């Protein structure tokens, strides 16, 4: 009976972990004050809507983005994200301890943090569509706070994922967690 309860508990944890990953997407829909109307969250849908209304916007955006150093931060994060996804897909069904997982336990979340940092920098380099001031806080400060909120959301999601990994792998995961940094290489924060 104890084994059955353990399997049920593991299944429940797995379901809640999966649901929490969808909550991150919902939490990311926070409109920013840049010309992208929410570049950090649902930008693709919004952008494509504008793009299909005016295809010339693509050329302008490419010219603008390549002049922004935030764009290159996004590219670095995207390359790292693609690498981690490919690595994860080729090493499924095991506790990964090699590749990027040798240095940090959540390389995909770190890639997202890097990409959203780049998007925030791009948004800093644009003029706000409207003057957004909330409690005497300017738009750029609000954008930075939104990014901090996203970072915290990825940290929380990583901790939730670790609960599921601990339930699935037990002592193997605890040993791995003691050896490898959470999100910043060489910084042992549990």
ABEGO torsion letter per residue (X at the ends): XAAAAAAAAAAAAAAAAAAAAAAAAAAABBBBABAAGGAABAAAAAAAAAAAABAAAAAAAAAAAAABAAAAAAAAAAAAAAAAAAAAAAABGBBBABEAAAABABAAAAAAAAAAAAAAAAAAABBBABBBBBGGBBAAAAAAAAAAAAAAAAAAAAAAAAAAAAAAAEAAAAAAAAABBAABBGBBBX
